[in-house]
Amino acid sequence: MKTGMQAAINTIGSVALAFAQWLISVVLVRMDGFETAGIFSLAMSIGNIFSSIAYYNLRNFRITDVNGEFTQRQYLTASLMATVVSLIAFCAYIVPAGGYTTEERVAIAIYLLYLFCNNASETIYAYVQFKGRLEFNGYSNVIRGFFAFVSFIITFWLTRSLLQALLAMAFSDILVVLLFDVPVYKRVTGEKIAFFGDDFKGVIRLLKKCFPIMLGITLPICITAMPRRTIQLQLGEEQLGAFSSVFTITVLISVIVPMISYAFLPELAKQWNEGDWKRMRRSMFICYGGVTLFMLLAMAAVALLGRPIMRLIFGEEILSYFQLLYWAIAASCLYALTLVGNGVLTSMRKNGAVAAAIITALVLMVFSINGFVEEFGIYGGAYAMIASYFVQDAIQAAVIFTGLRKRNN
């Protein structure tokens, strides 16, 4: 199967998985109001931070390891170790952390379990993609998204318990990993899933190499989570629910774009190694130009159809926050550009630049978010995100341009 078709199937799967979570958020608003949706959103945002530590961005590094620098067993071992560290970090955070109710703490913990299952699937399919079968990741995500939505909604409808619904969703994901993902891995690769056994120093070296790019995905999620946490503390869960509901409309932007670009990361890495600057520039133009075009089309669609669609999805009450949707689209597209930039810099093996760009953006968020929310309410959360992501994109672009110019001379 050609790369383009594999990328299309993988993108459809990623959209289906993200759409399932988005649809849960929408249905929760209809079934139980903004407050419950706010707790669900809080679980997503905080859980995603620790999930990204476990993910460690090993997938991007794996699929661009065209020279076979590390063995598959070392990648699996590194992933397991990152998950353990993530779990320890989560416990160290959630136990003493203030400002959370018991329900919120448990909801975050269960949602993190669900995300760990997704990470396990991503780790499995990194090697499957390396073997040239990216489409299976798409199939898995469609199955995972379907059962996550069905199990969550049915359980919530029967029990009216958010925690029981989250448990059902996590359990459905475990079953998909065991009954679909693992058999696919064995069939495509001809190998069993195994940990340790190879040079352990290589595992440590791999973790050190990927640490900067792990920060490149973890810290942006912190940037996304900080406005939600600040809104919760300053304005309450109902306002958090409204903010999160508007932003869920744009979530597919930050899912579709990276998934398309990820399919071409092995080619970008090869083009960089071979010095094929013409093709590499064309690949990057497609990625960056595609995001920009997507943003413009999304803005036009909101202007034409935004109000009736928001009314249909969330009800009349959400229309008082309609203008926030434009800022949410801008923030989501800028975030998508940071993910594309991370992928390009990883292909160029400029992992330190990935970390430097996001640390700068995070510092900006830390020092601006409280003032933005105090001054502009929930709109301030969007403004702070836009400013932070714009700074990160600018730094990434400067490093990429400088690197290409140096190698081209």
PAVOFI-358321 format. One record per residue: residue in one letter; residue number from 1; x, y, z of N, C-alpha, C in turn. Coordinates in steps of 0.1 Angstrom, whole numbers. Each point is the difference from the previous one (the first is absolute). Example, Ala and Ser with C-alpha at 12.3 -4.5 7.8 and 13.67 -1.06 7.14 Angstrom:
residues 2
a  1  132  -57  78  -9  12  0  9  12  0
s  2  -4  11  -7  9  11  0  -8  11  8
This chain:
residues 409
m  1  8  -12  0  -8  12  0  9  12  0
k  2  -4  11  -8  8  12  -1  0  8  12
t  3  10  8  3  2  8  12  -12  9  1
g  4  -5  7  -11  -11  9  1  -13  -7  5
m  5  -3  -12  -5  -11  -7  4  1  -4  15
q  6  12  -5  4  2  -3  14  -2  12  9
a  7  5  11  -5  -2  12  8  -14  4  1
a  8  -8  -2  -10  -14  4  0  -8  -9  10
i  9  3  -13  -1  -7  -9  10  4  3  14
n  10  13  3  2  5  3  14  -7  13  5
t  11  -1  9  -9  -6  13  3  -15  -2  4
i  12  -7  -8  -8  -14  -3  3  -1  -6  14
g  13  9  -10  3  -1  -6  13  3  10  11
s  14  10  8  -2  3  10  11  -12  10  2
v  15  -6  4  -11  -12  9  1  -11  -8  7
a  16  -2  -12  -3  -11  -8  6  3  -1  15
l  17  12  -2  4  4  -1  14  -3  13  7
a  18  5  11  -6  -2  13  7  -14  4  -1
f  19  -8  -4  -10  -14  4  -2  -8  -7  11
a  20  4  -12  4  -7  -7  11  1  7  13
q  21  12  6  3  2  7  12  -8  14  -1
w  22  0  6  -11  -7  12  -2  -15  -2  1
l  23  -5  -11  -5  -14  -3  0  -5  -3  14
i  24  9  -7  8  -3  -2  14  -2  13  7
s  25  9  10  -2  -1  13  6  -13  7  -4
v  26  -4  -1  -12  -12  6  -5  -13  -7  7
v  27  0  -13  0  -11  -7  6  -1  2  15
l  28  11  1  6  0  3  15  -7  14  3
v  29  3  10  -9  -6  13  2  -15  -2  -1
r  30  -5  -8  -10  -14  -2  -2  -6  -8  12
m  31  7  -10  5  -5  -9  9  0  5  15
d  32  11  8  3  2  3  14  5  15  2
g  33  1  8  -11  4  13  2  15  3  -1
f  34  4  13  1  13  4  -2  10  -4  11
e  35  -6  -2  12  9  -3  12  6  -14  -2
t  36  -8  -10  -3  6  -14  -3  9  0  -12
a  37  -4  8  -10  9  1  -12  13  6  4
g  38  0  10  10  12  6  5  9  -9  7
i  39  -6  -9  8  9  -10  7  6  -10  -10
f  40  -8  -4  -10  6  -8  -11  11  7  -7
s  41  -2  12  -3  11  8  -7  12  1  9
l  42  -2  2  13  11  1  9  8  -13  1
a  43  -7  -11  0  7  -13  0  8  -2  -13
m  44  -6  5  -11  7  -1  -13  13  8  0
s  45  -1  13  5  11  9  -1  12  -4  9
i  46  -3  -4  13  10  -4  9  5  -14  -3
g  47  -9  -9  -4  5  -13  -4  9  0  -12
n  48  -2  9  -9  8  1  -12  14  4  3
i  49  2  8  10  14  4  4  8  -12  4
f  50  -5  -8  9  7  -12  5  1  -11  -11
s  51  -11  -1  -8  1  -9  -11  11  3  -10
s  52  2  13  -2  11  4  -10  14  -4  5
i  53  1  0  14  13  -4  5  2  -15  -3
a  54  -11  -8  2  1  -14  -3  2  -3  -15
y  55  -6  8  -8  1  -1  -14  15  3  -5
y  56  6  10  6  14  4  -1  4  3  -15
n  57  -10  1  -8  2  3  -15  9  -10  -6
l  58  0  -12  5  8  -11  -5  -4  -4  -14
r  59  -13  2  -3  -5  -4  -13  6  8  -11
n  60  1  13  1  7  8  -10  14  -4  -2
f  61  7  -2  11  14  -4  -1  1  -14  -7
r  62  -9  -9  4  0  -14  -6  -1  0  -15
i  63  -10  8  -5  -3  -1  -14  10  8  -8
t  64  8  8  6  11  7  -7  13  -6  2
d  65  1  -11  7  13  -7  3  3  -9  -12
v  66  3  7  -12  2  -7  -12  14  -7  0
n  67  9  3  9  13  -7  0  0  -11  11
g  68  -11  -3  6  -1  -11  10  10  3  12
e  69  -1  12  5  9  3  11  -3  -8  13
f  70  -13  -3  2  -4  -8  12  -9  -11  -4
t  71  -1  -11  8  -8  -12  -3  -14  3  5
q  72  -9  -9  -6  -14  2  4  -2  -4  15
r  73  7  -9  5  -1  -4  14  4  12  9
q  74  10  8  -5  4  12  8  -11  10  0
y  75  -6  2  -12  -12  9  0  -11  -4  9
l  76  -3  -13  0  -11  -4  9  4  1  15
t  77  12  -3  3  5  2  14  0  14  4
a  78  4  9  -9  0  14  3  -14  5  3
s  79  -10  -5  -8  -14  4  1  -5  -4  14
l  80  3  -13  4  -4  -5  13  5  8  11
m  81  13  4  -1  6  8  11  -6  14  1
a  82  -3  6  -12  -6  13  0  -13  0  6
t  83  -8  -11  -2  -13  -2  6  1  0  15
v  84  9  -8  5  2  -1  15  3  13  6
v  85  10  7  -6  3  14  5  -12  9  -1
s  86  -7  -1  -10  -12  9  -1  -10  -3  11
l  87  -2  -13  3  -10  -4  11  5  5  13
i  88  13  -1  3  6  5  12  -2  15  1
a  89  3  7  -11  -2  15  0  -14  4  2
f  90  -9  -8  -6  -15  4  2  -4  -2  15
c  91  4  -11  6  -3  -2  14  6  11  9
a  92  12  4  -3  7  11  8  -7  13  -2
y  93  -7  2  -11  -7  12  -3  -14  0  6
i  94  -8  -11  -3  -14  1  3  -3  -2  15
v  95  8  -7  7  -3  -2  15  1  13  8
p  96  11  8  -1  0  12  8  -6  12  -7
a  97  -4  -1  -13  -4  12  -8  -13  6  6
g  98  -1  13  1  -12  6  6  -10  4  -12
g  99  -12  3  4  -10  5  -10  -8  -10  -7
y  100  2  -13  3  -7  -11  -6  -9  -7  10
t  101  -12  -3  -5  -9  -9  8  4  -14  -1
t  102  -6  -9  8  3  -14  -1  -4  -6  -14
e  103  -12  4  -4  -4  -4  -13  9  4  -12
e  104  5  12  1  9  5  -10  13  -8  0
r  105  6  -3  12  12  -8  1  -2  -14  -6
v  106  -11  -6  3  -2  -14  -5  -2  0  -15
a  107  -8  10  -4  -3  2  -15  13  1  -8
i  108  9  8  5  13  2  -7  8  -13  0
a  109  0  -7  11  8  -13  1  -6  -10  -10
i  110  -13  -1  -1  -6  -10  -9  3  4  -14
y  111  -2  13  -3  3  5  -14  14  -3  -4
l  112  9  2  10  15  -3  -3  2  -15  -4
l  113  -8  -9  7  1  -14  -3  -4  -2  -15
y  114  -11  7  -4  -4  -1  -14  11  5  -9
l  115  6  11  3  11  5  -8  12  -9  -1
f  116  3  -6  11  11  -10  0  -2  -11  -10
c  117  -13  -4  -1  -3  -11  -10  2  6  -14
n  118  -4  12  -2  2  6  -13  15  1  -3
n  119  8  3  10  15  0  -2  5  -13  -4
a  120  -5  -11  7  5  -13  -3  -3  -3  -15
s  121  -12  4  -5  -3  -2  -14  9  7  -9
e  122  3  13  3  9  8  -8  14  -6  0
t  123  5  -5  11  13  -7  0  0  -12  -9
i  124  -10  -8  1  -1  -11  -9  0  4  -15
y  125  -8  10  -3  -1  3  -15  11  8  -5
a  126  9  5  9  12  7  -5  9  -10  -8
y  127  1  -12  5  8  -10  -7  -8  -6  -12
v  128  -13  -1  2  -8  -4  -12  1  10  -11
q  129  0  13  3  2  10  -11  14  -1  -6
f  130  10  -3  9  14  -1  -5  1  -12  -10
k  131  -9  -10  2  0  -11  -9  -9  3  -12
g  132  -5  12  -1  -7  4  -12  -15  -3  0
r  133  -6  -1  12  -15  -3  1  -7  10  9
l  134  1  12  -3  -6  11  8  -15  -1  1
e  135  -6  -6  -10  -15  0  0  -6  -7  12
f  136  7  -10  5  -5  -8  12  -3  9  12
n  137  9  11  1  -3  9  11  -13  7  -2
g  138  -3  3  -12  -13  7  -3  -12  -10  3
y  139  1  -12  -3  -10  -10  3  -2  -1  15
s  140  11  -1  7  -1  -1  15  -6  12  6
n  141  3  12  -5  -6  12  6  -15  1  -2
v  142  -5  -5  -12  -14  0  -3  -7  -9  10
i  143  5  -12  2  -5  -10  10  0  6  14
r  144  11  6  4  2  5  13  -10  12  3
g  145  -1  9  -10  -9  11  2  -15  -4  1
f  146  -3  -10  -8  -14  -5  0  -4  -6  14
f  147  8  -9  4  -3  -7  13  2  10  12
a  148  9  9  -1  1  10  11  -12  8  1
f  149  -6  5  -11  -12  8  1  -12  -8  4
v  150  -2  -12  -5  -11  -8  3  0  -4  15
s  151  12  -5  4  1  -5  14  -3  12  10
f  152  6  11  -3  -2  12  9  -14  4  1
i  153  -6  3  -12  -14  5  0  -10  -9  6
i  154  1  -13  -4  -10  -10  6  2  -1  15
t  155  12  0  5  2  -1  14  -4  12  7
f  156  2  12  -5  -4  13  6  -16  0  0
w  157  -6  -4  -11  -14  0  -1  -7  -9  10
l  158  7  -11  3  -6  -10  10  3  4  14
t  159  12  6  3  4  2  14  0  15  4
r  160  0  9  -10  2  14  3  13  3  8
s  161  10  -9  -2  12  2  7  11  2  -10
l  162  7  11  1  11  4  -9  12  -10  3
l  163  2  -4  12  12  -9  3  -3  -14  -6
q  164  -12  -5  2  -3  -13  -6  1  0  -15
a  165  -4  11  -6  0  1  -15  15  1  -4
l  166  8  7  7  15  0  -4  6  -13  2
l  167  -4  -8  10  6  -13  2  -4  -9  -12
a  168  -12  0  -4  -5  -8  -11  8  4  -13
m  169  2  13  -2  8  4  -12  14  -5  1
a  170  7  0  11  13  -5  2  1  -15  -2
f  171  -10  -7  5  0  -14  -2  -2  -4  -14
s  172  -8  7  -8  -2  -3  -14  13  2  -8
d  173  8  10  5  13  2  -7  10  -11  3
i  174  0  -5  12  9  -11  3  -3  -12  -8
l  175  -13  -3  -3  -4  -11  -8  5  2  -14
v  176  -1  12  -6  4  2  -13  15  -2  -2
v  177  8  4  10  14  -2  0  3  -15  0
l  178  -6  -8  9  3  -14  1  -6  -8  -12
l  179  -11  3  -5  -7  -9  -9  3  5  -15
f  180  4  12  -2  2  4  -14  15  5  -2
d  181  5  9  8  13  6  -2  11  -10  1
v  182  0  -8  10  11  -9  3  0  -11  -12
p  183  -11  -6  -3  0  -10  -12  5  7  -13
v  184  -4  12  -3  5  7  -12  15  2  1
y  185  5  4  11  15  1  2  7  -13  -3
k  186  -4  -10  5  6  -13  -2  -1  -5  -14
r  187  -11  3  -7  -2  -5  -14  9  9  -9
v  188  0  13  1  7  8  -9  15  0  2
t  189  5  0  13  14  0  2  7  -14  2
g  190  -9  -10  3  6  -13  2  7  -1  13
e  191  -2  9  9  7  0  13  -10  1  11
k  192  4  -4  12  -8  1  12  4  13  7
i  193  -9  5  8  2  12  8  9  -4  12
a  194  12  5  0  10  -4  11  7  12  5
f  195  3  0  13  7  11  7  13  -5  5
f  196  10  10  2  13  -3  5  7  -11  -8
g  197  11  -4  4  8  -11  -7  11  6  -9
d  198  -3  11  -7  11  6  -8  8  10  9
d  199  10  6  -6  9  9  7  -8  11  7
f  200  1  -1  14  -8  10  7  6  14  -1
k  201  13  1  -2  6  13  -2  -6  7  -12
g  202  -4  -8  -10  -7  6  -12  -13  5  4
v  203  -7  -6  9  -13  5  4  1  14  7
i  204  10  1  9  3  12  7  4  11  -10
r  205  8  -4  -10  4  10  -10  -12  4  -9
l  206  -9  -9  -3  -12  4  -7  -9  9  8
l  207  -2  -2  13  -8  9  8  7  14  1
k  208  13  0  1  6  13  0  -2  8  -13
k  209  2  -8  -11  -2  7  -13  -14  5  -2
c  210  -10  -7  5  -14  4  -2  -5  9  10
f  211  8  3  11  -5  9  10  -4  13  -5
p  212  8  7  -8  -4  13  -5  -13  0  -8
i  213  -2  -11  -8  -12  0  -8  -12  -5  8
m  214  3  -7  11  -11  -3  10  -5  13  5
l  215  9  9  4  -4  14  5  -8  7  -11
g  216  4  -3  -13  -7  7  -11  -14  -4  -1
i  217  -5  -11  5  -14  -3  0  -7  1  13
t  218  8  -1  11  -6  1  14  -2  15  3
l  219  9  8  -2  -1  14  4  -11  7  -8
p  220  -2  -2  -13  -12  6  -7  -13  -4  7
i  221  -1  -13  5  -12  -4  6  -2  7  13
c  222  11  4  7  -1  8  12  -5  14  -4
i  223  4  5  -11  -5  13  -5  -15  -1  -2
t  224  -4  -11  -6  -15  -2  -2  -7  -2  13
a  225  6  -7  10  -7  -2  12  0  12  10
m  226  10  8  -1  0  11  10  -12  10  -1
p  227  -4  3  -12  -12  9  0  -12  -7  6
r  228  -2  -13  -2  -11  -7  5  1  0  15
r  229  11  -3  5  2  -1  15  -2  14  6
t  230  5  11  -6  -2  13  5  -14  4  -1
i  231  -7  -3  -11  -15  3  -1  -7  -7  11
q  232  3  -13  3  -7  -7  10  2  6  14
l  233  12  5  3  3  5  13  -6  14  1
q  234  1  8  -10  -5  14  1  -15  2  -3
l  235  -5  -8  -10  -14  2  -5  -9  -11  3
g  236  5  -12  4  -9  -11  3  -1  -10  -11
e  237  -6  -12  3  -1  -11  -9  -10  3  -11
e  238  -11  8  2  -9  2  -10  6  9  -12
q  239  8  10  4  7  7  -10  11  -8  -7
l  240  6  -9  8  10  -10  -6  -7  -8  -11
g  241  -13  -5  4  -7  -8  -10  -3  7  -12
a  242  -4  13  1  -3  8  -12  13  2  -9
f  243  11  3  7  12  2  -7  4  -13  -8
s  244  0  -11  7  4  -13  -5  -10  -4  -11
s  245  -13  3  1  -9  -4  -10  3  7  -13
v  246  3  13  0  3  7  -12  13  -5  -6
f  247  10  -3  8  13  -5  -5  -1  -14  -5
t  248  -10  -8  4  -2  -13  -5  -4  0  -15
i  249  -6  11  -4  -4  1  -14  12  0  -9
t  250  11  5  5  12  2  -8  11  -11  2
v  251  -4  -10  9  11  -10  3  4  -8  -12
l  252  -8  -2  -10  4  -8  -11  11  7  -8
i  253  1  13  1  10  7  -8  14  -4  5
s  254  2  -1  13  12  -4  6  3  -15  -1
v  255  -10  -7  -4  1  -15  -2  3  -3  -15
i  256  -8  6  -9  2  -3  -14  13  4  -6
v  257  4  12  3  13  5  -6  12  -8  4
p  258  2  -2  13  12  -8  3  0  -14  -5
m  259  -12  -6  0  -1  -14  -5  4  -1  -15
i  260  -4  10  -8  5  1  -14  15  1  -1
s  261  5  9  8  14  3  -1  9  -12  5
y  262  -5  -7  10  7  -11  6  3  -11  -11
a  263  -9  -1  -9  1  -11  -10  13  3  -9
f  264  4  13  -1  11  4  -8  13  2  7
l  265  0  -2  13  12  2  8  11  -9  -4
p  266  -2  -13  -3  11  -8  -5  6  6  -13
e  267  -8  5  -9  5  6  -12  8  13  3
l  268  -5  8  9  7  12  4  14  -4  6
a  269  0  -10  8  13  -4  6  10  -5  -11
k  270  -5  -7  -10  8  -5  -11  5  12  -8
q  271  -9  9  -3  4  12  -8  10  8  7
w  272  -1  1  13  10  8  8  14  -7  -1
n  273  0  -14  3  12  -7  0  7  0  -14
e  274  -8  -1  -11  5  0  -13  3  14  -6
g  275  -4  10  7  3  14  -5  -9  3  -12
d  276  -12  -6  0  -10  3  -11  -8  12  4
w  277  6  12  -1  -7  12  5  -12  4  -7
k  278  0  -2  -13  -12  4  -8  -12  -8  4
r  279  1  -13  2  -12  -8  4  -3  3  14
m  280  10  3  9  -3  3  14  -8  13  1
r  281  4  10  -7  -7  13  0  -14  -2  -5
r  282  -2  -8  -10  -13  -2  -5  -9  -7  10
s  283  6  -10  7  -8  -8  10  -4  10  11
m  284  9  8  5  -3  10  10  -10  10  -4
f  285  1  4  -13  -10  10  -5  -14  -6  0
i  286  -1  -13  -3  -13  -6  0  -6  -1  14
c  287  9  -3  10  -4  -2  14  -5  14  5
y  288  9  10  -1  -3  13  6  -11  7  -8
g  289  1  -1  -13  -11  7  -8  -13  -7  2
g  290  0  -13  2  -13  -7  3  -7  5  12
v  291  8  2  11  -5  5  12  -6  14  -1
t  292  7  8  -7  -5  14  -2  -13  0  -8
l  293  0  -8  -11  -12  -1  -8  -12  -5  8
f  294  3  -10  8  -10  -6  9  -6  10  9
m  295  8  9  6  -4  10  9  -9  10  -7
l  296  3  4  -12  -8  10  -7  -13  -6  -4
l  297  0  -13  -4  -13  -6  -3  -9  -2  12
a  298  7  -3  11  -8  -2  13  -6  14  4
m  299  7  10  -1  -5  14  3  -12  3  -8
a  300  1  -3  -13  -11  3  -10  -12  -8  4
a  301  2  -13  3  -11  -9  4  -7  5  13
v  302  8  5  9  -6  6  13  -9  12  -4
a  303  5  9  -8  -7  12  -4  -14  -4  -6
l  304  0  -10  -8  -12  -4  -7  -9  -9  8
l  305  5  -9  7  -8  -11  6  2  -1  15
g  306  9  8  6  4  -2  14  -12  1  10
r  307  -8  10  -1  -11  1  10  -10  -11  0
p  308  -6  -3  -12  -9  -11  0  6  -14  5
i  309  12  -2  -4  7  -13  4  2  0  15
m  310  5  11  6  2  1  14  -13  -2  8
r  311  -11  6  -5  -13  -1  6  -5  -14  -1
l  312  2  -7  -11  -4  -14  -1  7  -9  9
i  313  13  2  1  9  -9  8  -2  2  15
f  314  0  13  5  1  3  14  -13  7  6
g  315  -8  5  -9  -12  7  5  2  15  -1
e  316  -11  8  3  0  14  -1  11  7  9
e  317  2  -6  11  8  7  10  15  2  -5
i  318  5  -8  -8  14  0  -5  2  12  -9
l  319  -11  6  -6  2  10  -10  6  13  6
s  320  -1  2  13  6  12  6  15  -1  0
y  321  6  -12  -4  14  -1  -1  4  -2  -14
f  322  -8  3  -10  2  -3  -14  14  6  -5
q  323  3  13  4  12  6  -5  13  -8  5
l  324  -2  -7  11  12  -8  5  4  -10  -10
l  325  -9  -5  -9  3  -10  -9  11  4  -10
y  326  -1  13  -5  11  4  -9  14  0  7
w  327  0  4  12  13  -1  7  4  -14  3
a  328  -9  -9  2  3  -14  2  6  -6  -13
i  329  -6  3  -11  6  -5  -13  14  5  -2
a  330  2  13  3  14  6  -2  10  -8  10
a  331  -4  -2  12  9  -6  10  2  -15  -4
s  332  -10  -7  -5  2  -14  -4  9  -1  -12
c  333  -2  9  -10  9  -1  -11  14  4  3
l  334  3  10  9  13  3  4  6  -12  7
y  335  -8  -7  8  5  -12  7  3  -11  -10
a  336  -8  -2  -10  3  -10  -10  13  3  -7
l  337  3  13  -2  12  4  -7  12  -4  9
t  338  -1  1  14  11  -3  9  2  -15  -1
l  339  -10  -9  -2  2  -14  -2  7  -3  -13
v  340  -4  7  -10  7  -2  -13  15  4  2
g  341  2  11  6  14  4  2  8  -9  9
n  342  -6  -6  10  6  -11  8  5  -11  -9
g  343  -9  -4  -9  3  -12  -9  11  3  -9
v  344  0  12  -6  11  4  -9  13  1  7
l  345  0  6  12  13  1  8  5  -13  5
t  346  -10  -9  3  4  -14  3  7  -7  -11
s  347  -6  2  -12  6  -6  -12  14  6  -3
m  348  2  12  4  13  7  -2  10  -3  12
r  349  -6  -8  10  7  -3  12  5  12  8
k  350  -8  10  0  2  12  8  -9  0  12
n  351  2  -10  8  -9  -3  12  1  11  10
g  352  12  6  2  1  11  9  -8  12  -3
a  353  -1  3  -14  -8  11  -4  -15  -2  3
v  354  -4  -13  -1  -14  -3  4  -3  4  14
a  355  9  -3  9  -2  3  14  1  15  3
a  356  10  6  -7  2  15  3  -12  8  -4
a  357  -6  -3  -12  -12  7  -5  -11  -1  10
i  358  -3  -12  5  -12  -2  8  2  5  14
i  359  13  -1  5  2  6  13  -2  15  0
t  360  4  7  -10  -2  14  -2  -15  3  0
a  361  -8  -8  -7  -14  2  -1  -7  -2  13
l  362  5  -10  8  -6  -4  13  3  11  10
v  363  12  6  0  3  11  9  -9  12  -3
l  364  -3  3  -13  -9  10  -3  -14  -2  5
m  365  -5  -13  -1  -13  -4  5  -1  2  15
v  366  11  -5  7  0  1  15  -2  14  5
f  367  7  9  -7  0  14  5  -12  8  -5
s  368  -7  -5  -10  -11  8  -6  -14  -5  4
i  369  -2  -13  3  -13  -6  0  -9  6  11
n  370  5  3  12  -9  5  10  -5  14  -4
g  371  9  8  -5  -4  14  -4  -10  0  -11
f  372  2  -9  -10  -9  -1  -11  -14  -4  4
v  373  -1  -10  9  -13  -5  5  -7  10  9
e  374  8  7  8  -6  10  9  -5  12  -9
e  375  7  3  -10  -4  12  -9  -12  -4  -10
f  376  1  -11  -6  -9  -4  -11  -9  -12  3
g  377  1  -6  12  -9  -11  2  5  -12  -8
i  378  -10  -8  -5  4  -13  -7  7  4  -13
y  379  -2  12  -6  7  4  -12  15  1  3
g  380  3  4  12  14  1  3  8  -13  -1
g  381  -7  -11  3  7  -13  -2  4  -2  -14
a  382  -9  4  -10  4  -2  -14  11  10  -4
y  383  -1  12  5  11  10  -4  14  -5  5
a  384  0  -5  12  13  -5  5  5  -12  -8
m  385  -9  -8  -4  5  -12  -8  5  5  -14
i  386  -7  9  -6  4  5  -13  14  7  1
a  387  2  8  10  13  7  2  12  -11  2
s  388  -3  -10  8  10  -10  3  4  -8  -12
y  389  -11  -5  -7  3  -8  -12  7  8  -11
f  390  -4  12  -2  6  9  -10  15  1  2
v  391  4  2  13  14  1  3  7  -13  -3
q  392  -6  -11  4  6  -13  -3  2  -3  -15
d  393  -10  4  -8  0  -2  -15  12  9  -6
a  394  1  12  5  10  9  -5  14  -5  3
i  395  2  -6  12  14  -5  3  3  -13  -9
q  396  -10  -8  -1  1  -12  -8  4  3  -15
a  397  -8  10  -5  3  4  -14  14  6  -2
a  398  4  7  10  14  6  -1  11  -11  0
v  399  -2  -10  9  10  -11  0  0  -8  -12
i  400  -12  -3  -5  -1  -8  -13  6  7  -11
f  401  -3  13  -2  5  8  -11  15  0  1
t  402  6  3  12  14  1  2  7  -13  -3
g  403  -6  -11  5  6  -14  -3  0  -3  -15
l  404  -11  3  -7  0  -3  -14  10  9  -8
r  405  1  12  4  10  9  -7  14  -4  2
k  406  3  -5  13  14  -4  3  3  -13  -8
r  407  -9  -10  -1  3  -12  -7  0  2  -15
n  408  -7  10  -4  -1  3  -15  12  7  -5
n  409  8  6  9  12  7  -5  12  -9  -1
